[in-house]
Amino acid sequence: MIEKLTREMQTLPRISEESAQAYRDNLLFMVEQVNRIMNSRTDRDLLIGSNPVGMMLDNHRNHAVFMSNVFLFNQHELLLAVVPWVYRSYHNQGFAHAYFPAHLQAWKQVLFEHLPDKVNAPLLQVYDWLLAHHEEFIACSENTSFLNIQVRAQWEDVVQRFVRAVLQGDSKSSLSISRKYVSGPEDLQEFYLQVIQPAMYLIGEKWEMGEISVAKEHLASATVNRILAQQYLEFMPAVEPTRPSVLVTTAANEFHEMGAQMVANSLELDGWEVQYLGANTPNQDLLDLIQEKQPFILAMSIAMPFNLESAQQVIGHIQGWPAQNRPRIMLGGLALQTMPGLTQVLGSDGYARDCQQAVDLARKWYREYTA
């Protein structure tokens, strides 16, 4: 199915800079218009199920920012990576499949009414393509796993026990599992890769499938964050930096920070002088801090695809600096997992899928620098 959609996607037009900019400039206004159209439908409550209207409105805003990124970067492949996931997640939360074409038709109406024909024509072609393949997207959403969860056989039982513990918010049991398999700093990265990362992917998939609530997902994430903090306090003080500085952050408006935190800890364990900013640092504040700290590497995590443009804005500013003031830029996160080639489109120097790849890439850049 994905292969068929990939072939047919080749018929989509290249989006001009004028059209992409017009969509972006009118984004907030168009979201308001789509909200008005969808709120006025007599079948609105049937379309969104028992969910609050605010969940629908959030999706309209997220859709707009995501499509703006697709148009800006001319990366139609993002549609195949994200649209089935959206269908799956929202449908399993109670949205009817009929919501999606209704929503897309509202966008078509707004584009037709409020953007000039020259500008809206290629944009409408993309929306027509999405509508024409509604049934295929339903099929993909039901048959595709989006998180590519891989658990080694010897770790399967550990991961399942850890998932059960953190979903219950059982910090004591979670910490007990951690202490059994992490006796020193040398064990941390393996625990990140073989237990925490797949556990959080499994929990994310449970939310997508409607098996757990947002509250349960947040409880699990908070419990894991407590484990990470405990491990950091227990093992990191003994590690002395022997390599240059790395600034680790997420993109602006990005609130998924656990991957970035594990990368930061892994780099610190490897002897790098790490400064970790956490989630949602505004672009200008981040740029100011980079100029102040002059790190050797900027490592940025992007989990949600609608935050790609924000990351590109930071990278674009850095590329305009003198060479001696520019850090190497490393990107990672779920938004890039199915399309690592996007890192070149965004202008970064490299991509790391996980904390081990981040350490390996950082070492490679340092060897090149000191050669």
C-alpha positions in Angstrom: 0.0 0.0 0.0 2.8 2.5 1.0 4.6 1.5 -2.2 1.5 2.3 -4.3 1.1 5.7 -2.6 4.7 6.5 -3.0 4.5 5.9 -6.8 1.3 8.0 -7.1 2.8 10.7 -4.9 5.2 11.5 -7.7 2.4 13.2 -9.6 2.1 15.9 -6.9 3.4 19.3 -8.0 6.4 21.1 -6.7 5.2 23.9 -4.4 6.6 27.3 -5.3 8.1 29.5 -2.7 5.3 32.0 -3.3 2.6 29.4 -2.6 4.4 28.0 0.5 4.8 31.5 1.8 1.2 32.4 1.2 0.0 29.4 3.1 2.4 30.2 6.0 1.5 33.9 6.1 -2.3 33.2 6.2 -2.0 30.1 8.4 -3.7 31.5 11.6 -6.5 33.1 9.7 -7.1 29.9 7.7 -7.2 27.8 10.9 -9.9 30.1 12.3 -11.9 29.7 9.1 -11.6 25.9 9.2 -12.6 25.9 12.8 -15.7 28.0 11.9 -16.7 25.6 9.1 -16.1 22.4 11.2 -17.9 23.9 14.3 -20.9 24.8 12.2 -21.4 21.2 11.0 -24.5 19.5 12.4 -22.6 16.2 12.5 -19.6 17.6 14.3 -20.1 15.6 17.5 -20.5 12.4 15.4 -17.2 13.2 13.7 -15.2 13.8 16.8 -16.9 11.2 19.1 -16.9 11.9 22.8 -13.7 14.0 22.6 -13.8 17.7 23.6 -14.0 20.2 20.7 -10.6 21.5 21.8 -9.0 18.3 20.6 -10.4 18.9 17.1 -9.2 22.5 17.2 -5.7 21.4 18.3 -5.6 19.1 15.3 -6.5 21.9 12.9 -3.7 24.0 14.2 -1.2 21.1 14.1 -2.4 20.1 10.6 -1.8 23.7 9.4 1.8 23.9 10.8 2.6 20.4 9.5 1.3 21.2 5.9 3.2 24.4 6.0 6.4 22.4 6.6 5.5 20.0 3.8 5.1 22.9 1.4 8.1 24.9 2.6 10.5 22.0 2.2 8.7 20.3 -0.8 8.8 17.1 1.1 5.6 15.2 0.1 7.1 12.1 1.6 6.2 13.5 5.0 2.6 12.9 4.1 3.2 9.2 3.9 5.2 9.3 7.2 2.6 11.3 9.2 -0.9 11.1 7.7 -1.5 7.4 8.5 -0.2 8.0 12.0 -2.7 10.9 12.4 -5.6 8.7 11.2 -4.6 5.9 13.6 -4.1 8.1 16.6 -7.2 10.2 16.3 -9.5 7.3 15.2 -8.4 5.3 18.2 -9.2 8.2 20.4 -12.8 8.2 19.1 -12.7 10.3 15.9 -14.8 8.9 13.0 -12.9 8.1 9.8 -15.4 10.5 8.1 -13.8 13.4 10.1 -10.7 13.4 7.9 -12.2 14.1 4.5 -14.6 16.6 6.1 -11.6 18.4 7.6 -9.7 18.3 4.3 -12.7 19.6 2.4 -12.9 22.5 4.8 -9.3 23.3 4.1 -10.0 23.2 0.3 -12.9 25.6 0.7 -10.7 28.1 2.7 -7.8 27.9 0.3 -10.1 28.4 -2.7 -11.9 31.4 -1.1 -9.0 33.2 0.5 -5.9 32.6 -1.6 -5.4 33.7 -5.3 -5.8 31.0 -7.9 -2.1 31.3 -9.0 -1.1 30.6 -5.4 -3.7 28.0 -4.3 -3.7 25.8 -7.4 -0.7 23.5 -6.4 -1.9 23.5 -2.8 -5.3 22.3 -3.8 -3.8 19.5 -5.8 -2.1 18.2 -2.7 -5.4 18.4 -0.7 -7.2 16.6 -3.6 -4.6 13.9 -3.5 -5.1 13.4 0.2 -8.9 13.2 -0.3 -8.6 10.8 -3.2 -6.5 8.4 -1.1 -8.6 8.5 2.1 -9.4 4.7 2.0 -5.7 3.9 1.4 -4.7 6.0 4.4 -7.3 4.2 6.6 -5.7 0.8 5.4 -2.2 2.1 6.1 -3.2 3.3 9.6 -4.6 -0.1 10.5 -1.7 -2.2 9.1 1.4 -0.1 9.8 3.6 0.2 12.9 5.0 3.7 12.9 7.6 3.5 15.7 9.7 0.6 14.5 10.0 -0.9 17.9 12.8 -3.4 18.2 13.5 -5.3 21.4 16.3 -7.8 21.7 15.1 -11.2 22.9 17.1 -11.1 26.1 15.6 -7.8 27.1 11.9 -8.5 26.2 10.8 -9.5 29.7 12.7 -6.6 31.3 11.1 -4.1 28.9 7.6 -5.5 29.6 8.1 -5.4 33.4 9.4 -1.8 33.1 6.4 -0.8 30.9 4.0 -2.2 33.5 5.7 -0.4 36.3 5.9 3.0 34.8 2.3 2.9 33.5 1.3 2.4 37.1 3.5 5.2 38.2 5.4 2.7 40.4 8.7 4.5 40.9 10.0 1.9 43.4 9.5 -1.0 41.1 10.9 1.0 38.2 13.9 2.0 40.2 14.4 -1.6 41.3 14.6 -2.7 37.7 17.0 0.1 36.9 19.3 -0.8 39.8 19.4 -4.5 38.8 20.7 -3.7 35.4 22.7 -0.5 36.0 25.4 -0.9 38.6 27.7 1.8 37.2 27.9 4.6 34.6 29.1 2.1 32.0 25.7 0.4 32.1 23.6 3.5 31.5 23.7 3.7 27.8 22.8 0.1 27.3 19.8 0.5 29.7 18.7 3.6 27.7 18.9 1.7 24.4 17.5 -1.7 25.4 14.9 -0.7 28.0 13.9 2.9 28.2 13.8 3.7 24.5 11.7 0.7 23.5 9.6 1.0 26.6 8.6 4.5 25.7 8.0 3.6 22.1 5.6 0.8 23.3 3.8 3.2 25.6 3.4 5.7 22.7 2.0 2.9 20.6 -0.5 2.0 23.3 -1.7 5.6 23.3 -2.0 5.6 19.5 -4.1 2.4 19.7 -6.4 3.9 22.3 -5.3 1.4 25.0 -4.2 4.1 27.4 -5.2 7.7 28.1 -3.0 10.8 27.8 -2.9 10.9 31.6 -1.5 7.4 31.7 1.1 8.3 29.1 2.1 11.4 31.1 2.3 9.3 34.3 4.6 6.9 32.6 6.8 9.7 31.2 7.0 11.4 34.5 8.0 8.2 36.2 10.8 7.5 33.7 12.0 11.1 34.1 12.3 10.4 37.9 14.4 7.3 37.1 16.7 9.3 34.7 17.1 12.0 37.3 18.0 9.4 40.0 20.5 7.7 37.7 22.1 11.0 36.8 22.5 12.0 40.5 23.9 8.6 41.3 26.5 8.2 38.5 27.3 11.5 36.8 29.2 13.3 39.5 32.1 10.9 39.0 32.5 11.7 35.3 35.0 14.4 34.4 34.8 16.2 31.0 37.7 15.5 28.7 36.1 16.7 25.4 34.7 20.0 24.2 31.2 21.4 25.0 27.9 20.2 23.5 24.6 22.1 23.8 21.7 19.6 23.8 18.1 20.9 23.3 14.8 20.3 21.5 13.3 22.5 18.8 11.1 25.4 19.8 7.6 24.3 20.7 8.9 20.7 21.1 7.8 19.2 24.5 9.1 15.6 23.9 12.5 15.8 25.6 13.3 12.3 26.9 15.4 11.4 23.8 17.4 14.6 24.1 18.0 13.9 27.8 19.3 10.5 27.1 21.6 11.9 24.4 22.8 14.5 26.8 23.6 12.0 29.5 25.3 9.6 27.1 27.5 12.4 25.7 28.4 13.5 29.3 29.3 9.9 30.1 31.6 9.9 27.1 33.5 12.9 28.5 31.8 15.8 26.7 31.1 19.0 28.6 27.3 18.9 28.2 24.8 21.7 28.7 21.2 20.4 28.5 18.4 22.9 27.9 15.4 20.6 28.0 12.2 21.3 26.1 10.9 24.3 24.1 13.7 26.8 24.1 12.7 29.8 22.0 14.8 30.2 18.9 16.3 33.6 19.7 17.1 32.6 23.2 18.8 29.5 21.9 20.8 31.4 19.3 21.9 33.9 22.0 23.1 31.1 24.2 25.0 29.4 21.4 26.9 32.7 20.7 27.6 33.0 24.4 28.8 29.4 25.0 30.4 28.7 21.6 29.7 24.9 21.8 31.6 22.5 19.5 28.3 20.7 18.8 24.6 21.7 18.9 22.4 18.6 19.2 18.7 19.2 18.6 15.8 16.7 18.9 12.7 17.1 16.8 9.9 14.6 17.7 6.9 16.3 16.0 7.1 17.0 12.3 5.4 20.4 12.6 8.5 21.6 14.4 10.8 21.1 11.4 10.6 24.7 10.3 11.5 26.0 13.7 14.7 23.9 13.7 15.5 25.1 10.1 15.2 28.7 11.2 17.9 28.1 13.9 20.1 26.3 11.5 19.7 29.0 8.9 20.8 31.7 11.3 23.9 29.6 12.3 24.9 29.1 8.7 25.2 32.8 8.3 27.8 33.1 11.1 31.5 33.2 10.6 32.9 29.6 10.3 34.9 29.9 13.6 31.6 30.6 15.4 29.5 27.8 13.9 29.0 24.6 15.9 28.5 21.3 14.2 24.8 20.6 14.1 23.4 17.2 15.0 19.7 16.4 14.6 17.7 13.5 15.9 14.2 12.6 17.0 11.1 10.8 15.8 10.3 13.4 13.2 13.4 12.4 11.3 13.4 8.7 11.9 11.6 7.6 8.7 13.3 10.4 6.7 16.9 11.0 7.9 17.7 12.6 4.6 15.7 15.6 5.8 18.7 16.6 7.9 20.4 17.7 4.7 17.4 19.6 3.6 17.3 21.4 7.0 21.0 22.2 6.6 22.4 20.2 9.5 25.8 18.4 9.5 24.5 15.0 10.6 21.8 12.7 12.0 21.8 10.4 15.0 19.0 7.9 15.5 19.8 7.2 19.2 22.2 8.0 21.9 24.8 5.6 20.7 24.8 7.1 17.2 25.0 10.5 18.8 28.2 9.5 20.7 29.7 7.9 17.6 29.0 11.0 15.5 30.4 13.4 18.1 33.6 11.3 18.3 33.9 11.3 14.6 33.6 15.0 14.3 36.2 15.5 17.1 38.7 13.2 15.4 38.3 15.2 12.2 38.7 18.4 14.1 41.9 17.3 15.9 43.5 15.4 12.9 
